[in-house]
Amino acid sequence: MSDKAVIMFVDDEELIAGCAAKLFRRLGYQVQVFTNSRMALEAFHESPFLYDVLITDQIMPGLTGIALSEQILLIRPDLPVILCSGLDSDEVTSRAVEIGIRRVIMKPYDMNAMAHSIREYLPARLPTPVSASASCIKLRPETSVLTWQ
């Protein structure tokens, strides 16, 4: 077993997934990135206890983030799940809470806030990275461009 936390990161936008993976690795985490929610679910079924945190986008082809989380939480109700959404919807938030998602983060999200959320939910057996002071990623919706701040 590794001494690093393993994050399952699911987002259908390859640019976001790639940039987030780089940043999480810089912060000291292992990351498995999926741009297909159904493939993420298959990987989870194969190794349900490999992952320490699930971070998923809400709007994706195939399974939405809530649908993916719901199926994963049936197997691992203890798994911390962070849902990322570009829609500020009470319906999404209330459904997320109802199925056991621990946090909903609105896009564009600040990666320092994301890193803080991850550390908050890590099992005590895992060391946490020393600093989350790495650059932030923000998605500018009008251009679909990630910017480093």
N, C-alpha and C positions, 0 to 999 in steps of 0.2 A: 504494500500500500504506500502511496506517495505521501510525502509530508506537505504537499501543496494542494490547495483547494482546487477542485475541478469544476469549472463552469460550463454548463451547456448553454450556448448562446444561439438563439434562433431568430433570424431576420431574413426575409426574402430579398432584401436589397444587398447585393454583394459588397458594395462599397462600404456601407455601414457595418456589415458583418466583419469585413476585413480590417477596417480601422479599429473597431472595438476590440477585436482579438489581439491586435498589436498592443493596444494600450493595456488590456488586462494582463497580457504576458509581461509587459514592462513592470506592472505592479506586483508581479510574482505569482500569478495564478496560472494554472494549466487551463486551456480553453479548447473545447470542441465546438466548432462552428458549423451550423447547418443553415442552408438557405432554402430548405424544403422542410416544412413542418412534418410531413408524413415520414420522411427519412429520419428526422429527429426522434419521432415516436418509436420507429423501428429500432434505432440505436439504443434508446432507453429500455425497451423491452429486452434487448440482448444483455444489457449491463445496468440494471436499475440502481445498484448501489455504488456505481462509479462516480456519480455526480453529487456535488455538495450544494449547488445552487443552479436553478434554471432561470434564465433571463430570456424572455420572448416578446417579440413584437405582437401586436394584436391583429392588425389587418394583413393577412397573408393568403395566397392561394392555397387550396387544400383545406387545412385546418386553421382556424383562427387561433390566436394565442390563448384565448379562454378555452376553446375546445381541446387544444393540445394540453394545456395545464390540467384540465378536468380529468383527462385520461391518465396523465402521469400521476396526479394526486390520488387516484384510486389505488395505485400500486404503492406509492410512497407519500402518504399524507403528511409525513414529517419534512418533506423536501421544501426548502424555502423557494418561493417563486416570485419573481419580479416581472410584472407586465408593463411593457412600454406601449404607449398609445399616442397617436397624434390627434385623437378625438377626445375632447373634454366632455365626456358623457357620464351623467349620473348612472345611467343604465349599465354601462360597461363597468364602472367602478363598483356598483352594488352587486353585480353578478360575480365580479372578481372576488370580492370579499366573501360572498356566499359560498363559493367553492373552495376557499382556503388560500387564495393568492395573498401573499403577505404585504405586497406594496405595488401600487400603480404609479408609474413615473410618466409624466407627460413629455412628449417630444416637442421641440428639440430638448434633449436632456443634457444636463451638465455631468460629465463623466466623473468629476470629483464627488458629486452627490451619489452617483451610481456606485462608485467604489466604497463610499461610506455605508450604503445600504447592504452591499455584499458582505462587508466585514461584520456588520450588525447580526447577520444571520448565519455566519459560519459556525460549524460545530467547534466546541471548545478544544477538541483534540488537534485542531489545525492552527499553525501559526498564521498570523495575519501580516501582510506587508507593512513595512515601516511607515511608508508615506504614500499618500494619494495625491501628491502635489504635481503629478504629471499634467501635461496639457489636457484641456477639455476639448471634446468634440461637440460641435453643434451642427445640426442640419438646417440649412437655410431652405425652407420649403419652396420658395419662389424659384430657386435654381436647381434644387436637388443636389447641392454641393456641400460636402462636409468641409468645415473650416476648423483649423486648429487655433485655439486661443491661448 
